């Protein structure tokens, strides 16, 4: 797209001279205008094709998000049963991989949309599809990213007391307990910190012995995402 746009822009500046006289509309000038029009039509067609492909990809990502929500719901159900003593596999690695892959794809689409906006700032024309469709794509993409990141934040280890059984969901008065949260989308951007903050129902009378917020840190291995442990509740 950038190459097509540069070629059109160069020819437009060189050959299109509306303010200068062209006696009898010189055949060579008419030929140049026809070539310029053909370049513009080709550019417009390619822009519309790219936008259509992005629409298709966003549709696929919505379908993937629905599947991931079903898988995440199944994981939460297994976790609840495990808390009650039933056997079950609550390994988060597959979900973390799928969430991360989808997140990376959406972030790449966002970069492409920004690049399209840069192209539009340099060259635009009447009925430019980038003007009409790009804002709608940006809104749809932002909604998907927001939904993905919110749903990717899970309580990996439910509150449990430090007794021998470490039975979750059984909390005794005046006992410490801990919990662990995880972000399933692996974001290893060291320039920005993410924090998790605990909100406790004021009727429950729980106390936080340290800070109510924690910075999410990388897990024990490079393959793990961001986690935070609340150990003194």
C-alpha positions in Angstrom: 0.0 0.0 0.0 2.8 2.4 0.9 4.5 1.8 -2.4 1.3 2.2 -4.4 0.6 5.4 -2.5 4.1 6.8 -3.1 3.8 6.1 -6.8 0.5 7.8 -7.1 1.5 10.8 -5.0 4.7 11.3 -7.1 2.7 11.2 -10.4 0.0 13.4 -9.0 2.5 16.1 -8.0 4.4 15.9 -11.3 1.6 15.6 -13.9 -1.5 17.0 -12.4 -1.4 20.8 -13.1 -4.9 22.2 -13.1 -3.9 25.8 -12.9 -1.7 25.7 -16.0 -3.0 26.0 -19.6 -3.1 22.9 -21.7 -4.0 24.0 -25.3 -6.7 21.7 -26.7 -6.1 19.4 -23.8 -2.9 18.0 -25.2 -3.1 14.2 -25.8 0.0 13.5 -23.8 -1.5 15.4 -20.8 -4.8 13.5 -21.2 -2.8 10.2 -21.3 -1.0 11.2 -18.1 -4.3 12.0 -16.4 -5.7 8.6 -17.4 -2.7 6.9 -16.0 -3.0 8.9 -12.8 -6.7 7.9 -12.5 -5.8 4.3 -13.0 -3.2 4.5 -10.2 -5.8 6.1 -7.9 -8.4 3.3 -8.7 -5.8 0.7 -8.0 -4.8 2.3 -4.7 -8.5 2.6 -3.7 -9.1 -1.1 -4.5 -6.1 -2.2 -2.5 -7.1 -0.1 0.5 -10.6 -1.7 0.4 -9.1 -5.2 0.2 -6.9 -4.6 3.2 -9.8 -3.2 5.2 -11.9 -6.2 4.2 -9.2 -8.6 5.4 -9.0 -6.8 8.7 -12.7 -7.1 9.1 -12.5 -10.8 8.5 -9.6 -11.2 11.0 -11.6 -9.4 13.7 -14.5 -11.7 13.0 -12.3 -14.7 13.5 -10.9 -13.3 16.7 -14.4 -12.8 18.1 -15.1 -16.4 17.4 -11.8 -17.4 19.2 -12.7 -15.2 22.2 -16.0 -17.0 22.5 -14.2 -20.4 22.5 -11.7 -19.2 25.0 -14.5 -18.0 27.3 -16.0 -21.5 27.2 -12.6 -23.1 28.0 -12.0 -20.6 30.8 -15.5 -21.4 32.2 -14.6 -25.1 32.2 -11.3 -24.4 34.0 -13.2 -22.4 36.7 -15.6 -25.2 37.2 -12.8 -27.7 37.6 -11.1 -25.4 40.0 -14.3 -25.2 42.1 -14.6 -29.0 42.2 -10.9 -29.3 43.1 -11.4 -26.9 46.0 -14.1 -29.3 47.3 -11.8 -32.3 47.0 -12.6 -33.7 43.6 -9.8 -34.6 41.2 -9.2 -32.4 38.2 -6.6 -30.8 35.9 -6.4 -27.1 36.4 -3.2 -26.5 34.5 -3.4 -22.9 33.0 -0.5 -23.3 30.5 -2.8 -24.2 27.5 -5.1 -21.3 28.2 -2.2 -18.9 28.8 -0.8 -19.9 25.4 -4.1 -19.4 23.6 -4.8 -16.1 25.3 -1.3 -14.8 24.5 -1.5 -15.8 20.9 -4.8 -14.0 20.4 -3.6 -11.0 22.3 -0.5 -10.7 20.1 -2.6 -11.0 17.0 -4.9 -8.1 18.2 -1.9 -5.9 19.1 -0.4 -6.5 15.6 -3.7 -5.5 14.1 -3.6 -2.3 16.2 -0.2 -1.5 14.8 -1.5 -2.1 11.2 -4.4 0.3 11.9 -2.0 2.9 13.1 0.1 2.5 9.9 -3.1 2.9 7.8 -3.9 6.1 9.7 -0.4 7.4 8.9 -0.9 6.6 5.2 -4.3 8.4 5.2 -2.7 11.5 6.7 -0.3 11.6 3.7 -2.8 10.8 0.9 -6.6 10.9 0.9 -9.3 11.5 -1.6 -13.0 11.6 -2.1 -14.8 8.5 -0.7 -11.5 7.3 0.8 -12.4 4.0 2.6 -9.8 4.7 5.3 -11.7 7.8 6.4 -15.0 6.0 6.8 -14.0 2.5 8.0 -10.8 2.9 10.1 -12.5 4.5 13.1 -15.0 1.7 13.3 -12.3 -0.9 13.0 -10.4 0.8 15.8 -13.4 0.8 18.1 -14.1 -2.8 17.4 -10.5 -3.8 18.0 -10.3 -1.8 21.2 -13.4 -3.5 22.5 -11.9 -6.9 21.8 -8.6 -6.1 23.5 -10.4 -4.7 26.5 -12.6 -7.8 26.8 -9.6 -10.1 26.3 -7.4 -8.5 29.0 -10.2 -8.3 31.5 -11.2 -11.9 31.1 -7.5 -13.0 31.1 -7.1 -11.9 34.8 -7.9 -14.9 36.9 -7.4 -16.1 40.5 -5.0 -19.0 39.9 -5.0 -20.1 43.6 -8.1 -19.5 45.6 -7.7 -18.3 49.2 -6.4 -21.1 51.4 -5.2 -21.3 55.0 -1.7 -22.4 55.8 -2.7 -25.6 57.6 -1.6 -29.1 56.5 -4.5 -29.6 54.1 -4.4 -26.1 52.6 -8.1 -26.5 52.0 -9.3 -23.6 49.9 -12.7 -22.0 50.6 -12.4 -22.8 54.3 -11.3 -19.7 56.2 -11.1 -19.6 60.0 -11.4 -16.5 62.1 -8.1 -14.7 63.0 -6.1 -16.9 60.5 -3.8 -15.7 57.8 -4.6 -16.8 54.2 -3.1 -16.2 50.8 -4.2 -16.1 47.1 -2.5 -15.8 43.7 -3.7 -14.0 40.6 -2.4 -14.4 37.1 -2.8 -12.5 33.8 -3.1 -15.1 31.1 -1.9 -12.8 28.3 1.9 -12.8 28.6 3.0 -9.1 28.4 6.8 -8.7 28.9 7.0 -5.0 28.4 9.4 -3.9 31.1 8.7 -0.2 30.5 5.2 -0.4 32.0 4.2 -1.9 35.3 0.9 -3.5 36.0 -0.7 -3.6 39.4 -3.4 -5.7 41.0 -5.4 -4.2 43.8 -7.5 -6.1 46.3 -11.1 -5.0 46.9 -12.7 -6.6 50.0 -16.3 -6.4 50.8 -16.5 -4.1 53.8 -19.1 -6.4 55.5 -16.6 -9.3 55.5 -14.2 -7.8 58.1 -11.1 -9.1 56.4 -7.8 -7.3 57.0 -4.8 -6.7 54.7 -1.6 -6.9 56.6 0.5 -5.4 53.9 -0.2 -3.2 50.9 -3.6 -3.7 49.1 -1.9 -3.5 45.7 0.8 -5.6 44.2 2.9 -5.3 41.0 2.5 -8.2 38.7 5.8 -10.0 38.1 7.0 -12.6 35.7 6.5 -16.2 36.8 9.1 -18.7 37.7 9.9 -19.6 34.1 10.1 -17.5 30.9 7.0 -19.3 29.6 4.8 -18.1 32.4 3.0 -14.8 32.4 2.5 -12.1 35.0 1.5 -13.2 38.5 1.0 -11.6 41.9 0.9 -13.3 45.3 -1.2 -11.9 48.2 0.3 -13.9 51.1 -0.8 -11.9 54.2 -4.5 -11.5 54.2 
